[in-house]
Amino acid sequence: MLTDFEELSRIERARKIILDILKKEGREALYDLSGLSGGFLIEKEDINLLNTYIGSSYFSEKVNKYGLQHLGGDKKEDKCVAFNRTSSAILATILALKPKKVVHYLPELPGHPSIERSCKLINAEYYESSNVDDIINKIDKDCLVIITGSTMDLKVIDIEDFKKVVNISKDKGAIVFVDDASGARVRLLYNQPPALKLGADLVVTSTDKLMEGPRGGLLAGRKDLVDKIYIEGTKFGLEAQPPLMAGIYRALKSFNLERLKKAFERSKKFDLSKILALNEELKKIDKNIEIICEKTPTGFVIKRVHKDDNINIKKLVEIGFNLLEKYRIITITVAGMPGASKSIRIDLTSKDAERVSDEYIINAIVDSIKSSFYKSL
């Protein structure tokens, strides 16, 4: 784990490098392959509606309409609202519902840190696991059950496990809240239904993950719960303001699954052998080097490069900076918020990915890894 100071230093260093590249070489020199490239697609007619109260009235209706379509809400009692981040929606949910305990099922650990941090604020017991039976045994009527549809590294939940946790939770009277930050879109590639259609009470998604929206959060589900959560969120300024809502509305309206499908097919063709072959070469330097690289639905991820956890994190960050400084590739590893996964994830859904070849990406990764370990000799 990096300390808070180290996290801040990492972000500030990344921003300085990106800014320097922008000034000297322009936007076209950068390749944002983070999967969080987002966008801001407002149109001319939206600009005069960005006032605090006029905009809130106009865009909240649009967000509700298109947000429910995106997230599968089709009941009269369903509602959708916007927050300034997914983490804000998660925090507002836990503050509003005040569960005694939170039981979190996800296909692979760890869960997003915002969930556990929110629980600590109200002294709620928190338990997360990737074992379905462990989760089921802990569910009761007094808990909030959270399900992650797709992890930070885009590991997608098994649909039968998803249904099982939802159904047992409902039988026991527990509220089900799905953290579908990127899962709301990634799961579509596997023909999985939206969370609300699977029986979830609430779902949240990120509007910049694998879509062209600004960084924001979209919360949908049972109106009685959504209203309660939204009001709680406004007490702390967690709700989205009109400019953000306008960007979210336009992103939802223009969302097209085709870009994800193209990235999905491109990912299948990626040859990771050059990266994995580094294990044999680099073990001559350090026998504890362990490069684990796997395909994701829309790219690939390097999960670790060293058996020692502390060395592993520092090396991953170092490799991320090599990618940024030499190859102009932006990853969450260096530019992401504190607590974000330090694995090196290459995502092919952004427009920038269309301007760079598979060979360029693989060679950049290989050289960045080698540079990091040979430099330490």
C-alpha positions in Angstrom: 0.0 0.0 0.0 1.1 3.6 -0.7 0.7 6.2 2.0 -1.6 9.1 1.4 1.4 11.3 0.8 2.8 8.9 -1.7 -0.6 8.7 -3.5 -0.7 12.5 -3.7 2.9 12.7 -4.9 2.1 10.1 -7.6 -0.9 12.0 -8.9 0.9 15.4 -8.9 3.8 13.9 -10.8 1.6 12.3 -13.4 -0.3 15.5 -13.9 2.9 17.5 -14.3 4.2 15.1 -17.0 0.8 15.1 -18.8 0.7 18.9 -18.7 4.3 19.2 -20.0 3.5 16.8 -22.9 0.3 18.8 -23.7 2.2 22.1 -23.9 5.1 20.8 -25.9 3.4 18.2 -28.2 -0.3 18.7 -28.0 -3.2 16.4 -27.2 -2.6 14.0 -30.1 0.7 13.0 -28.5 -1.1 11.3 -25.5 -2.8 7.9 -25.5 -5.3 7.6 -22.6 -5.7 3.8 -22.3 -7.0 3.9 -18.8 -10.6 3.0 -19.5 -11.6 6.3 -17.8 -11.0 8.6 -20.7 -14.6 9.7 -20.7 -15.7 12.9 -22.4 -18.0 15.8 -22.3 -20.5 15.7 -25.2 -22.7 18.7 -24.4 -24.3 20.5 -27.3 -24.8 24.2 -27.9 -28.4 24.1 -26.8 -27.3 22.9 -23.4 -25.1 25.8 -22.6 -27.8 28.3 -21.7 -29.4 25.7 -19.3 -26.4 25.2 -17.0 -27.8 27.6 -14.3 -28.1 26.0 -10.9 -31.9 25.7 -10.7 -32.9 25.8 -14.4 -30.3 23.2 -15.2 -31.1 21.0 -12.3 -34.8 20.9 -13.3 -34.1 20.2 -17.0 -31.2 17.8 -16.8 -32.5 15.8 -13.8 -35.5 14.7 -16.0 -33.1 13.7 -18.9 -30.8 11.8 -16.5 -33.7 10.0 -15.0 -35.1 9.0 -18.4 -31.9 7.9 -20.1 -30.3 6.6 -16.9 -33.2 4.2 -16.3 -32.9 3.0 -19.9 -29.2 2.4 -19.4 -29.5 0.6 -16.1 -32.6 -1.4 -16.8 -35.2 0.4 -14.6 -38.6 -0.1 -16.2 -40.9 0.1 -13.2 -43.0 3.2 -12.2 -41.4 3.1 -8.8 -37.8 3.2 -10.3 -35.8 6.4 -10.3 -32.3 7.6 -11.4 -30.2 10.5 -10.1 -26.7 11.7 -10.7 -23.9 12.2 -8.2 -20.5 13.8 -8.7 -18.7 10.4 -8.5 -19.6 6.7 -8.0 -17.8 6.9 -4.7 -20.1 9.8 -3.7 -23.2 7.7 -4.5 -21.8 4.8 -2.4 -21.0 7.1 0.5 -24.5 8.7 0.3 -26.1 5.2 0.2 -24.3 4.0 3.3 -24.9 7.2 5.2 -28.6 7.2 4.3 -29.4 3.5 4.9 -27.2 3.2 8.0 -26.8 -0.6 7.8 -25.5 -2.5 10.9 -23.3 -4.5 8.5 -22.4 -4.6 4.9 -21.7 -7.9 3.1 -19.9 -7.5 -0.2 -19.7 -10.1 -2.8 -17.3 -9.7 -5.8 -15.7 -12.0 -8.3 -12.2 -11.1 -7.2 -10.7 -9.2 -4.2 -10.2 -6.5 -3.3 -13.3 -4.4 -3.4 -13.3 -0.7 -4.2 -11.9 1.1 -1.1 -14.7 3.7 -1.1 -17.1 1.0 0.2 -15.1 0.0 3.3 -14.2 3.6 4.0 -17.9 4.6 4.0 -18.7 1.8 6.4 -16.1 3.0 8.8 -17.8 6.4 9.0 -20.9 4.9 10.5 -19.1 2.1 12.4 -20.8 -0.6 10.2 -19.4 -4.1 10.2 -17.8 -4.8 6.8 -17.1 -8.1 5.2 -16.1 -8.8 1.6 -15.4 -12.1 -0.1 -15.2 -13.8 -3.5 -16.7 -17.0 -2.0 -20.4 -17.2 -2.7 -21.1 -19.6 0.2 -19.2 -17.3 2.7 -21.4 -14.4 1.6 -24.6 -16.3 1.7 -24.0 -17.4 5.3 -23.5 -13.8 6.5 -26.7 -12.4 4.9 -29.6 -11.4 7.1 -32.3 -8.8 7.2 -30.2 -6.2 9.0 -27.4 -6.0 6.4 -26.9 -4.2 3.1 -25.7 -6.7 0.5 -23.4 -5.2 -2.1 -22.5 -7.0 -5.3 -19.7 -5.9 -7.7 -20.6 -6.7 -11.3 -17.1 -6.2 -12.6 -13.9 -5.6 -10.5 -11.5 -2.7 -10.9 -9.5 -5.0 -13.2 -12.6 -5.9 -15.2 -13.1 -9.5 -13.9 -16.8 -10.1 -14.6 -19.1 -11.8 -12.1 -20.6 -15.2 -12.9 -24.3 -14.6 -13.7 -25.5 -17.6 -11.7 -23.6 -16.4 -8.6 -25.1 -13.0 -9.2 -28.6 -14.4 -9.3 -28.0 -16.6 -6.3 -26.8 -13.8 -4.0 -29.7 -11.5 -5.2 -32.4 -14.2 -4.6 -31.1 -15.3 -1.2 -30.8 -11.6 -0.1 -34.4 -10.9 -1.1 -35.6 -14.0 0.6 -33.9 -12.8 3.8 -35.2 -9.3 3.5 -31.9 -7.6 2.8 -31.5 -4.6 0.5 -29.3 -5.4 -2.6 -27.0 -2.7 -4.0 -25.0 -3.4 -7.1 -21.7 -1.6 -7.6 -21.7 -1.8 -11.4 -19.1 1.0 -12.0 -17.9 -0.5 -15.3 -20.0 -3.6 -15.1 -23.1 -1.9 -16.3 -21.5 -1.9 -19.8 -18.9 -4.7 -19.6 -21.5 -7.3 -18.6 -23.5 -6.5 -21.7 -20.6 -8.1 -23.7 -21.5 -11.3 -22.0 -25.2 -10.9 -22.5 -25.9 -10.3 -18.8 -29.0 -8.4 -17.9 -28.8 -5.0 -16.2 -28.7 -5.3 -12.4 -32.2 -3.9 -11.8 -33.7 -6.6 -14.1 -31.9 -9.2 -12.0 -33.8 -8.0 -8.9 -31.4 -5.5 -7.3 -32.9 -2.7 -5.3 -30.2 -0.2 -6.2 -27.4 0.0 -8.8 -24.6 2.6 -9.3 -22.4 3.1 -12.4 -19.6 5.4 -13.4 -20.3 7.7 -16.3 -16.7 7.9 -17.5 -15.9 4.2 -17.4 -16.1 2.6 -20.9 -18.3 5.4 -22.1 -18.0 9.1 -23.2 -19.3 10.8 -20.1 -17.6 13.0 -17.5 -16.5 11.5 -14.2 -19.7 11.1 -12.4 -22.0 8.5 -10.7 -25.4 7.3 -11.7 -27.7 5.8 -9.0 -30.9 4.0 -10.0 -33.4 1.7 -8.4 -36.4 1.8 -6.0 -37.7 5.4 -5.8 -38.2 5.3 -2.0 -34.5 4.3 -1.5 -33.1 6.6 -4.2 -34.9 9.6 -2.8 -33.6 8.9 0.7 -30.1 8.5 -0.6 -30.2 11.6 -2.8 -31.4 13.8 0.0 -28.7 12.6 2.3 -26.1 13.2 -0.5 -27.2 16.8 -0.9 -26.5 17.5 2.7 -22.8 16.9 1.9 -22.7 18.3 -1.6 -22.3 14.9 -3.2 -25.0 15.4 -5.9 -24.1 16.3 -9.5 -24.5 19.9 -10.6 -26.0 21.0 -13.9 -22.8 21.0 -16.0 -22.0 17.5 -14.9 -25.6 16.4 -15.4 -25.6 17.8 -18.9 -22.5 15.7 -19.8 -24.0 12.6 -18.3 -27.3 13.0 -20.1 -25.5 13.4 -23.5 -23.2 10.4 -22.9 -26.2 8.3 -22.0 -28.2 9.4 -25.0 -25.3 8.7 -27.4 -24.1 5.5 -25.8 -23.3 2.8 -28.4 -22.1 -0.6 -27.5 -20.3 -1.0 -30.8 -17.0 0.6 -29.5 -17.0 -1.9 -26.6 -17.7 -4.8 -29.0 -14.7 -3.7 -31.2 -12.5 -3.5 -28.1 -13.8 -6.9 -27.1 -12.8 -8.5 -30.4 -9.5 -6.7 -30.5 -8.6 -7.9 -27.0 -9.0 -11.5 -28.1 -6.3 -11.1 -30.7 -3.7 -9.5 -28.4 -0.6 -11.7 -28.0 0.8 -11.4 -24.5 3.6 -13.9 -25.0 6.3 -11.2 -25.2 5.2 -9.8 -21.8 5.0 -13.3 -20.2 8.4 -14.2 -21.7 10.0 -11.6 -19.5 9.6 -13.8 -16.5 12.4 -16.1 -17.6 14.7 -13.2 -18.6 14.2 -11.1 -15.5 14.3 -14.0 -13.0 18.1 -13.9 -13.7 18.1 -10.5 -12.0 15.6 -11.3 -9.2 14.2 -14.8 -8.5 11.1 -13.2 -6.9 10.0 -11.5 -10.2 6.6 -12.8 -11.1 4.8 -11.2 -14.0 1.1 -12.1 -14.1 -0.6 -10.8 -17.2 -4.2 -11.6 -18.2 -6.7 -10.6 -20.8 -9.7 -8.5 -19.8 -12.9 -8.1 -21.8 -11.6 -4.9 -23.4 -7.8 -5.2 -23.2 -5.4 -6.8 -20.7 -4.0 -6.2 -17.2 -0.6 -6.8 -15.6 -1.7 -7.8 -12.1 1.7 -8.0 -10.5 5.4 -8.1 -11.4 7.0 -9.2 -8.1 6.1 -11.6 -5.2 6.9 -9.0 -2.5 3.8 -6.9 -2.2 5.6 -3.7 -1.3 8.1 -4.0 -4.1 5.3 -5.0 -6.5 3.3 -1.9 -6.0 6.3 0.4 -6.3 7.5 -1.4 -9.5 4.0 -1.2 -11.0 3.9 2.5 -10.4 7.4 2.9 -11.8 6.5 0.9 -14.9 3.4 3.1 -15.3 5.6 6.2 -15.3 7.9 4.7 -17.9 4.8 4.2 -20.1 3.7 7.8 -19.6 7.1 9.5 -20.0 8.5 7.5 -22.9 5.5 6.2 -24.7 2.8 8.8 -23.7 0.4 6.0 -22.5 -1.8 7.1 -19.6 -2.9 4.4 -17.1 -4.8 4.4 -13.9 -1.6 3.1 -12.2 -0.1 6.6 -12.3 -3.1 8.9 -12.9 -5.9 7.3 -10.9 -7.3 8.5 -7.6 -5.9 7.3 -4.2 -6.8 3.7 -3.5 -7.3 2.8 -7.2 -5.8 -0.5 -8.4 -2.1 -0.3 -9.0 -2.2 -3.0 -11.6 -1.4 -1.8 -15.1 -4.6 -2.0 -17.1 -4.6 -1.3 -20.8 -8.1 -0.6 -22.1 -9.0 -0.4 -25.7 -12.4 1.3 -25.5 -11.1 4.9 -25.8 -10.8 6.9 -29.0 -7.1 7.1 -28.3 -6.8 3.3 -28.6 -7.9 3.6 -32.2 -4.8 5.7 -33.0 -2.2 3.2 -31.6 -1.3 -0.2 -32.8 -1.2 -3.5 -30.8 2.5 -3.7 -31.5 3.2 -0.2 -30.1 1.4 -1.1 -26.9 3.1 -4.4 -26.4 6.5 -3.1 -27.1 5.9 -0.1 -24.8 4.9 -2.5 -22.0 7.9 -4.8 -22.5 10.4 -1.9 -22.6 8.9 -0.2 -19.6 9.1 -3.4 -17.5 12.7 -4.1 -18.5 13.7 -0.5 -17.9 12.3 -0.6 -14.4 14.1 -3.8 -13.4 17.4 -3.3 -15.2 17.6 0.3 -13.8 17.6 -1.2 -10.2 20.8 -3.2 -10.9 
